[in-house]
């Protein structure tokens, strides 16, 4: 995935229209919230629920991976350009392929749930500055598949305490959809073909 804000907004819109069976042409890209449809009376704010470390890791992946470089070349470039030691994770070459992680220690997958909750709470505080619609929503990109059913109760509590009517949580090949009614999370599995289609459309839309 790209790091471009517009890419994420368009990708989110493609998936929203797919899940809610809406026409993409009825939406406009604006601000506060990012996606607005007067026809459907719905507004959706789009955020990335990731840590700074994860963001830096994804930036390195977009910069060096998929460019035809060997694993050894990628490792050398990252080490060379990490002079200020901003990247705290690990990168290594295994059988000629580069492997990268945003951590050097044991990984606490609980961080993803906490990031989603933090984004919901932060955007809830800013909600009074947003244009209001009949349906007000939030779309969170987690860029992980590690959020599961044990995380749902805490996320539902955060959603209930927010002013949002609907919350989308993108977990790569799954989209978790919380609705104020019936106040539960429904998991939608997305096929690889559809994920690829959304990715290409979002990339082509903004010429990234």
GUVOSE-722006 format. One line per field, with one value per residue (C-alpha): residue number from 1; residue in one letter; x negated, y, z. Coordinates in Angstrom, 2 decimals, padded with zeros to 5 digits. Example, Ala and Ser with C-alpha at 12.3 -4.5 7.8 and 13.67 -1.06 7.14 Angstrom:
GUVOSE-722006
nr: c(1 | 2)
rest: c(A | S)
x: c(-012.30 | -013.67)
y: c(-004.50 | -001.06)
z: c(007.80 | 007.14)
end
This chain:
GUVOSE-722006
nr: c(1 | 2 | 3 | 4 | 5 | 6 | 7 | 8 | 9 | 10 | 11 | 12 | 13 | 14 | 15 | 16 | 17 | 18 | 19 | 20 | 21 | 22 | 23 | 24 | 25 | 26 | 27 | 28 | 29 | 30 | 31 | 32 | 33 | 34 | 35 | 36 | 37 | 38 | 39 | 40 | 41 | 42 | 43 | 44 | 45 | 46 | 47 | 48 | 49 | 50 | 51 | 52 | 53 | 54 | 55 | 56 | 57 | 58 | 59 | 60 | 61 | 62 | 63 | 64 | 65 | 66 | 67 | 68 | 69 | 70 | 71 | 72 | 73 | 74 | 75 | 76 | 77 | 78 | 79 | 80 | 81 | 82 | 83 | 84 | 85 | 86 | 87 | 88 | 89 | 90 | 91 | 92 | 93 | 94 | 95 | 96 | 97 | 98 | 99 | 100 | 101 | 102 | 103 | 104 | 105 | 106 | 107 | 108 | 109 | 110 | 111 | 112 | 113 | 114 | 115 | 116 | 117 | 118 | 119 | 120 | 121 | 122 | 123 | 124 | 125 | 126 | 127 | 128 | 129 | 130 | 131 | 132 | 133 | 134 | 135 | 136 | 137 | 138 | 139 | 140 | 141 | 142 | 143 | 144 | 145 | 146 | 147 | 148 | 149 | 150 | 151 | 152 | 153 | 154 | 155 | 156 | 157 | 158 | 159 | 160 | 161 | 162 | 163 | 164 | 165 | 166 | 167 | 168 | 169 | 170 | 171 | 172 | 173 | 174 | 175 | 176 | 177 | 178 | 179 | 180 | 181 | 182 | 183 | 184 | 185 | 186 | 187 | 188 | 189 | 190 | 191 | 192 | 193 | 194 | 195 | 196 | 197 | 198 | 199 | 200 | 201 | 202 | 203 | 204 | 205 | 206 | 207 | 208)
rest: c(X | X | X | X | X | X | X | X | X | X | X | X | X | X | X | X | X | X | X | X | X | X | X | X | X | X | X | X | X | X | X | X | X | X | X | X | X | X | X | X | X | X | X | X | X | X | X | X | X | X | X | X | X | X | X | X | X | X | X | X | X | X | X | X | X | X | X | X | X | X | X | X | X | X | X | X | X | X | X | X | X | X | X | X | X | X | X | X | X | X | X | X | X | X | X | X | X | X | X | X | X | X | X | X | X | X | X | X | X | X | X | X | X | X | X | X | X | X | X | X | X | X | X | X | X | X | X | X | X | X | X | X | X | X | X | X | X | X | X | X | X | X | X | X | X | X | X | X | X | X | X | X | X | X | X | X | X | X | X | X | X | X | X | X | X | X | X | X | X | X | X | X | X | X | X | X | X | X | X | X | X | X | X | X | X | X | X | X | X | X | X | X | X | X | X | X | X | X | X | X | X | X | X | X | X | X | X | X)
x: c(000.00 | -001.08 | -001.66 | 000.33 | 003.32 | 005.46 | 004.69 | 006.07 | 009.17 | 009.95 | 009.22 | 011.51 | 014.25 | 014.05 | 014.51 | 017.24 | 019.30 | 018.80 | 019.93 | 022.82 | 023.81 | 023.47 | 022.52 | 018.97 | 019.97 | 022.25 | 019.22 | 016.85 | 013.35 | 013.35 | 012.15 | 013.67 | 014.78 | 012.72 | 015.53 | 018.91 | 022.15 | 025.07 | 027.18 | 026.70 | 026.37 | 023.17 | 019.71 | 016.65 | 013.30 | 010.32 | 007.36 | 004.39 | 004.36 | 000.66 | -002.33 | -005.16 | -007.42 | -004.99 | -004.64 | -008.42 | -008.60 | -005.93 | -007.76 | -010.97 | -009.07 | -007.58 | -011.02 | -013.16 | -011.02 | -009.66 | -012.34 | -014.30 | -016.93 | -018.40 | -017.96 | -021.59 | -021.23 | -018.09 | -019.79 | -022.83 | -020.70 | -018.54 | -021.58 | -023.35 | -020.37 | -019.45 | -022.23 | -019.97 | -018.85 | -015.16 | -014.40 | -014.57 | -013.50 | -015.41 | -016.12 | -017.98 | -018.48 | -017.22 | -017.90 | -018.39 | -015.11 | -014.89 | -012.93 | -011.93 | -010.25 | -009.42 | -010.63 | -013.72 | -011.99 | -008.92 | -005.91 | -002.82 | 000.11 | 002.30 | 000.82 | 003.09 | 006.28 | 004.97 | 004.13 | 007.67 | 009.17 | 006.82 | 007.85 | 011.55 | 011.12 | 008.98 | 011.38 | 014.32 | 012.76 | 012.46 | 015.95 | 017.51 | 015.38 | 016.75 | 019.67 | 022.52 | 024.53 | 027.32 | 024.67 | 021.26 | 018.47 | 014.82 | 012.60 | 009.41 | 006.58 | 004.63 | 002.39 | 002.45 | 004.50 | 003.81 | 007.01 | 009.44 | 012.60 | 010.91 | 010.28 | 013.88 | 015.38 | 012.91 | 013.27 | 017.08 | 016.88 | 014.79 | 017.26 | 020.21 | 018.52 | 017.94 | 020.33 | 019.91 | 022.77 | 020.55 | 016.87 | 014.87 | 011.65 | 009.52 | 007.47 | 005.94 | 008.11 | 010.91 | 012.99 | 014.60 | 017.81 | 019.36 | 022.81 | 024.56 | 027.54 | 027.26 | 024.11 | 021.83 | 018.86 | 019.47 | 016.45 | 016.31 | 013.72 | 012.42 | 011.08 | 007.53 | 008.87 | 011.00 | 008.14 | 005.90 | 008.59 | 009.04 | 005.28 | 004.78 | 007.74 | 006.52 | 002.97 | 004.16 | 006.58 | 003.77 | 000.96 | -001.15)
y: c(000.00 | 003.55 | 006.11 | 008.73 | 010.18 | 010.36 | 006.74 | 005.62 | 007.77 | 006.37 | 002.80 | 003.30 | 004.71 | 001.74 | -000.68 | 001.40 | 001.51 | -002.23 | -003.08 | -000.60 | -000.99 | 002.71 | 004.58 | 005.94 | 008.91 | 010.13 | 010.92 | 013.88 | 014.05 | 016.94 | 017.58 | 017.00 | 014.43 | 013.19 | 011.43 | 013.15 | 012.28 | 014.66 | 012.26 | 009.45 | 011.85 | 010.16 | 011.40 | 009.24 | 010.28 | 008.12 | 007.43 | 005.08 | 003.29 | 002.50 | 003.45 | 005.73 | 002.68 | 000.86 | 003.92 | 004.14 | 000.43 | 000.77 | 003.79 | 001.75 | -001.08 | 001.34 | 002.89 | -000.21 | -003.31 | -004.35 | -002.32 | -005.30 | -005.07 | -008.13 | -008.74 | -007.79 | -004.53 | -003.55 | -004.27 | -002.14 | 000.77 | 000.84 | 000.63 | 003.36 | 005.74 | 005.11 | 007.36 | 009.09 | 005.69 | 006.50 | 002.92 | 000.81 | -002.47 | -005.19 | -005.90 | -008.94 | -011.00 | -014.59 | -016.65 | -013.46 | -011.91 | -008.94 | -009.45 | -006.41 | -005.92 | -002.78 | -004.42 | -006.24 | -007.88 | -010.02 | -008.58 | -007.54 | -007.87 | -006.03 | -002.79 | -002.95 | -002.99 | -000.12 | 001.91 | 001.49 | 002.54 | 005.54 | 006.71 | 006.33 | 008.33 | 011.03 | 011.55 | 011.56 | 014.58 | 016.39 | 015.49 | 018.83 | 020.45 | 018.14 | 018.61 | 016.47 | 013.95 | 011.54 | 008.81 | 009.82 | 007.29 | 006.50 | 004.26 | 002.88 | 001.23 | -001.11 | -002.77 | -005.98 | -009.14 | -009.65 | -008.08 | -010.85 | -011.60 | -011.24 | -007.59 | -006.86 | -006.09 | -003.27 | -001.84 | -001.94 | -000.02 | 002.69 | 002.85 | 003.14 | 006.00 | 007.88 | 010.02 | 007.73 | 005.71 | 003.36 | 002.33 | 000.38 | -001.36 | -002.50 | -005.59 | -006.22 | -009.07 | -008.49 | -005.42 | -005.26 | -003.26 | -001.85 | -000.35 | 001.49 | -000.76 | -003.70 | -002.65 | -005.47 | -006.09 | -008.02 | -009.45 | -009.23 | -011.38 | -009.71 | -011.81 | -011.34 | -010.37 | -007.59 | -006.34 | -006.16 | -004.35 | -001.70 | -001.26 | -000.73 | 001.65 | 003.73 | 003.86 | 004.78 | 007.40 | 009.55 | 008.43 | 007.15)
z: c(000.00 | -000.68 | 002.06 | 000.15 | 002.04 | -001.09 | -001.89 | 001.47 | 001.13 | -002.32 | -001.22 | 001.78 | -000.43 | -002.81 | 000.07 | 001.75 | -001.44 | -001.88 | 001.66 | 001.84 | -001.83 | -002.57 | -005.75 | -005.59 | -007.77 | -004.98 | -002.78 | -002.70 | -001.23 | 001.22 | 004.76 | 008.20 | 007.24 | 004.30 | 002.41 | 002.10 | 000.34 | 000.57 | -001.49 | 001.05 | 004.00 | 005.14 | 006.09 | 006.80 | 008.28 | 007.20 | 009.51 | 009.81 | 013.16 | 013.28 | 015.44 | 014.27 | 014.15 | 011.89 | 009.68 | 009.25 | 008.44 | 005.73 | 004.34 | 004.04 | 002.35 | -000.19 | -000.80 | -001.22 | -001.70 | -005.09 | -006.91 | -008.24 | -005.48 | -003.81 | -000.09 | 000.55 | -001.39 | 000.55 | 003.90 | 002.94 | 001.72 | 004.85 | 007.13 | 005.14 | 005.15 | 008.78 | 010.09 | 012.62 | 013.89 | 013.39 | 012.37 | 015.53 | 013.95 | 012.16 | 008.51 | 007.22 | 004.10 | 004.02 | 000.90 | -001.10 | 000.12 | 002.50 | 005.71 | 007.76 | 011.14 | 013.11 | 016.34 | 017.61 | 020.54 | 021.21 | 019.44 | 021.41 | 018.99 | 021.54 | 020.20 | 017.15 | 019.21 | 021.31 | 018.20 | 016.87 | 020.21 | 020.42 | 016.94 | 017.74 | 020.95 | 019.29 | 016.39 | 018.80 | 020.55 | 017.22 | 016.08 | 017.04 | 014.31 | 011.60 | 009.23 | 010.60 | 008.61 | 009.37 | 009.34 | 010.71 | 010.33 | 010.85 | 008.69 | 010.31 | 008.39 | 010.70 | 008.08 | 010.13 | 010.29 | 014.00 | 015.36 | 016.29 | 018.28 | 021.66 | 020.78 | 019.77 | 023.23 | 023.97 | 020.46 | 020.75 | 024.04 | 022.33 | 019.44 | 021.82 | 023.67 | 020.41 | 018.35 | 015.33 | 013.89 | 011.91 | 012.15 | 009.56 | 010.63 | 007.71 | 008.64 | 005.20 | 003.89 | 006.41 | 007.13 | 010.54 | 010.48 | 013.66 | 013.46 | 016.28 | 015.57 | 016.30 | 018.23 | 017.13 | 014.86 | 011.66 | 009.85 | 006.06 | 004.28 | 001.11 | -001.76 | -003.04 | -006.48 | -005.02 | -002.82 | -005.88 | -007.84 | -005.12 | -004.80 | -008.55 | -008.79 | -005.85 | -007.24 | -010.74 | -009.44 | -008.11 | -010.41 | -007.52)
end
